[in-house]
Amino acid sequence: MARQQYQSRLQGLRDDVLYMSELVAEQLRRGLDALDEKDERLAQEVIEGDGEINRLYLELESECIDLIALQQPVAGDLRFIASSFKIITDLERIGDLATNLGGYALSAEREAYPEVDIRQIGDATLEMVEQSMEAYANEETDRCFALAERDDEVDAMCQAASQTVVRSLLETDAFDEESVVDETFQDVSRLFLTIRDLERVGDHAVNIAARTLYMVEQNDELLY
């Protein structure tokens, strides 16, 4: 009976980690929507929603600690619990980055640099998060390697977006008024922060894939 309860707790942990990932993915999607649509109400909801993710993270952290301390798992079970613990940490940080998008949406009063497709980058990172969690759920190691390759593409997209902004600044000669300089500085700073945060979302998705690969095959190739 004790063994059945233990296995039930392990399955419950997996289910809860997947549930947390669904909340985080929705938070990221809504953050992108708020930024894309300049929706202040939605942006505020995204910011307020971070508390639920943090609460769930602490609950799952406690469950991982209890399973390790009280059940003393070995081999595959230990890797599963430890990997799940690292994965919820990455998910919590993705939630924080999604909250940042809500903050940027609140301060974005106009469409700056429309030639930079932030939504395209954001959708790519959201897809990476979802695919990394599918790899975790189904123990798909091939998908883990594919995600690492996809991250290189997202990094290139982020670099191209940053270069577009810099090139636009160098070609601009409309800095005669101080107010224009201040406004441009705010726009550029917000855009660079947005690009940086989305790039980090992709990095966290790769971390999840790396932990999944280690969990399934004890392969540390993607860990960094």
Secondary structure, DSSP 8 states (H G I E B T S, - for coil): -HHHHHHHHHHHHHHHHHHHHHHHHHHHHHHHHHHHHT-HHHHHHHHHHHHHHHHHHHHHHHHHHHHHHHH---HHHHHHHHHHHHHHHHHHHHHHHHHHHHHHHHH--S---TTS-HHHHHHHHHHHHHHHHHHHHHT-HHHHHHHHHHHHHHHHHHHHHHHHHHHHHHT-----SHHHHHHHHHHHHHHHHHHHHHHHHHHHHHHHHHHHHHHHH---TT--
